[in-house]
Amino acid sequence: MLASAGPERLARLLALQCELTNALRGVVLELPPDGEPTVAASWSGTAGAADPPWLGEAAQALAGRDVGAGPAALVRNAEGEDSTRHLLVQRWPDDADTSRGAAIEVGTDGGIVLALAVERLELSSRLLWLPEPGLGAETLAAVAEVAAACNAAPDFELGAARLVDRLVSQLGAARTWLAVAEGDAAHIVAVSQLRSFDRSESRVRELEGLLAACVRTRSEVAVPPGAGAGHESVAAHAEGHGIAGLMLLPWGERDPSGSPAGALAVELERAPTASELATCRLLLELVGAPLARAAREDAPLATRARRRLREVAAAARTPRHTGWKIAGALLAALLAWSLFGTTHRRVEAPVSLEAGELRVVSAPFEGRLAESTLEPGAVVEAGVTRIARLATDELELELSRARAEQARMLQEARVARGRSDPAAARVAELSASRAGARMTLLEGRIERADVLAPVSGVLVKGDLRRRIGAPVARGEPIAEVAPLDSMRAELYVDEHDVAFVAPGQRGEVRTAGAPGRPIAIEVLRIDPLAEPHGGRNTFRVIGRLLPDADGQLPEVMPGTQGAARVEAGEGRPLQVWLRPLTTRARLWLWR
């Protein structure tokens, strides 16, 4: 282990890092909790053997970094203003008593060369976390070079091709296969020195099954040696296809649970050694995470969607993030209901309550208005409520004259009969009859001087208080009454919604003056001619007012404005919500 590494191994590891990064010189510093930092190992290329001048600065930078903090930190120019010298530091894994880190001086012109040095230092430092027995400095350097080439690939396909091809040259393998896990299966995506292969071949299908088992068990298999319990199928595959040695290793992580992202198969013309197995294991540790990330990013959209659903399902089974899970479940339930459930389709429109008919109240005879106390909006009762009263003083005076005339004529008729003058008596009697007829006419007019409401309803026109004393002609309209049972709702339904409205449907009206008191309505008819209303093209829908629970019709004033809502059947919630948008979108696309 690195914690127990002696000076010689530390020197070899430092030399490996310096050679990979083309360093000028480097040191391994030990950072005790108390005391001054000391040099545990040093390496010098062309800069001489003297201690570098930046030891104190490097120790301070290393003390401020965490173990495994990522790419090596570029601290400063090592030679002051000389931009061709840079100092790189990397913290190593801690021992129980000692912290170590490498400080390396590189000479570059910046840019790509400096970035490559940083990347190689990071790769070589990761080797320290996974020390493998039997791997020399040359092997480690070759592994780092292969890992750097694979990780520098712009996409997963090229990175996978570089891995399988360079493994062949590194190990002297006959063929290497790289597979990606998808659910419980594994699909081969790269074969060394081949860019296409027939997936239907029995050999490929058998190997994909073995690689899938390797992913499921998260175990390495090498045959021979290792053929025995649990590896019979691998040994049978190798024997059946004339493969002397076969290694199967899982690589990467595809989800937070640590499931491998895939598996690697290496076919050899000899039995695999422990060193070769260790080399493959170490290489896959270095390239596994970048390759798995590239595989996720470059996968088809459908594959990424399925993978994300599986990750969400797996996370849902853990006891963490309960609040988010509840919110997600509610959201999923809402989405399912909006797609497969049903809801009421409601058509909303502005409404005006108007009278279906008007009863005109006219003057019964010629005369003058004497009295009127009502104003428009008053509720009147048929035959009871007095709308106006005509003046009767002149009529009563004429009635008195007519009575006097009748009495005088009757007296003359009696006198004429006493003189035995039947002709004069007859003329007087006719005059008395004419006066009686006049009396009857005047009495009728006096009785009809009180103008009563012809029907029960609302007085919509006829503010006569300003016309008191004004003459009126016989039959002249003086007021209008709207019967209560003739009130109707006139809805102005948008042309996009009128197709869902039909006679017989019911709804409710909320007036602006009393929004808390709904009025039930029933659709009677739809006018076939569109008309503009409120800046929109609308159709007028006529509805009747329905009685309330007590059987009483609502008392509303003609001309009352408000909003109406009609229950227009049922539909899928998502279709109902998005219908206005989709209707306009289809019309716009058609144009």
C-alpha positions, 0 to 999 in steps of 0.5 A: 500500500502507498501508506507503507511505501518506502523511499525507493517506491516513492522515488519510482512513483515520482519518477513515473509521474515526472516522465509522463508529464515531461517534468524538469524536476519533482519532489514528494513532500511529507506533511506531518500534522506538526512540524516542517515539511520534509522531502521524502523523494526527489527526481531531477531531469535537467534542472540539477540536484539542488533543492528547488526554491519553491518547496515552501510554496508547494508545501503550503499549496498541498496542505490546502488541497483535499485527497482526490480533489480532481485534476492537479492544481496549477499554483503559479509560475515557478520562475517568477515572470518566466511563463515557460515554467509551471508548478503542479501539485497533487495530494496523495492518499493520506496515511494515519500519521503522514500526508504526502503529495507530489510537486512537479515543475514542468516547462511548457508554453501553456495551452494544450501542452500544459493541459496534457501535463495536468491530465497525465499527472491526474491519471498517474496519481489515480494509479496510486489509489489502485496499487497492483502487485507485479506492475513495473513502471513501464507497464504503469506508463503504458496503462496511463498512455492508453487511458489518456488516449481513450479519455481524450476521445471526443465521443464514446464510439472512438473511445471504445475503439481506441480501448479495444485496439490498444489493449490488443497491442499492449497485451498481445491479445487475439481479440478484445470485445467491449459491451455496454449493459442495457437492463439485464442484457449486454450489447457488444459495441466495439471489437478490436480491429473491426468496425462492423460484425454480425450480431446474429452469429452464435459466438457473438450471442454466447459472448453477450450472454457471458458478459451480461452475467459478468455485469450482473455478478460484478465479478471478474473471470479468467479461464484458465486458470479459474475454470471451475465452480461458477465458471463452467459456461465461460470455460465451455465457450472458450473451449468451444471456440478454440480460445486458449485464455479468456478474461471477463471484467466489468467496467464503469458505473451506470447508476448511483447503485454502482451497477457496472456500465458494461463488461470487457472480454479479452481473448488470449492465445495463452493462459492469462497471467495475474499481471495481465489481469491486473493491467486490465483491471487498472486500465478499466478503473482509469477509463471506466468513469469517462467511458460510462459518462460518454456512453450515457451522453451518446446513447439514443434518446429512447435508450436514455429515456429508458435508463432514466426511468430505471434510475428514477424507479430504483431511487424511488425504492430507497428511503431518501428524499421522501418529500420529492417522492411524494411530489413525484407520485402526485405529479405522475398521478396527475399526468396519468389522470390528464391523459386517461381520465375524464373531466367536464368540458365547460364552455365559458362566455360573457352573458347578458340577462334580457327580457324575452318579451315586453308588455306595453302599458298605454293611457286608457283615455286622453287626459293628464298624468296626476300621479306616479311613484314607480321608477324603472326596476320596480317589481310590479304585481298584475292587477295590484301595482299602480303604475300611474294615475290620470287626473279625474277632476275634469271628469268628475265635473263633467259627471256632475253636469251629466247627472244634473242634465239627466235630472233636468230632462227627467223632470221635463219628461214628467211635466210634458206627460202631465200636459198630455204632450207625448212628443215633448215627453219623448224628447226629454226622455231621450235627452235623459238617456243621452245624459245617462250614457255620458255618465256611464262613460265618465264613470268608467274613465274615472274607474280606469284612471288608476293604470295597473300593471297588466302582468307581474314583472319588472318595470323596465321603462316608464319614469313618469315622475317628470311628466306629472301634469303633462297631457297624454293621448288615448293609447299613448305608451307610458311604461313597459313591463318585462314579465318575470317568466320571460327573462332569458340569458343571452350568451356570446359564445366564441366561435371556437367553442360554439361547436360543443354547445347544444340545446338542452345543456345546462349551466349557471350564470354569475352576475357582476352584481351578485357573483355569490348567487348562481342562477341555473340556465338551460340552453334553448337555441343557438342563433345561426348568424355570428356577430362581433362582441368584445372584439371576438367573433361570437354566436348568440346562445339563448338560454332560459332561467331555471327556478331555484330549489324553492321553485321560485324564478330569480328576480333579476333586472334586464340588462344585467351582465355577468359570466356564464358556464355551460356543461358541454360534455366530457373529455380527456383533461389534457385535450380539454385544457389544450384545445384552445391552443391546439385549435389555433395552432392547427388553423395557423399551420393550415394557413 
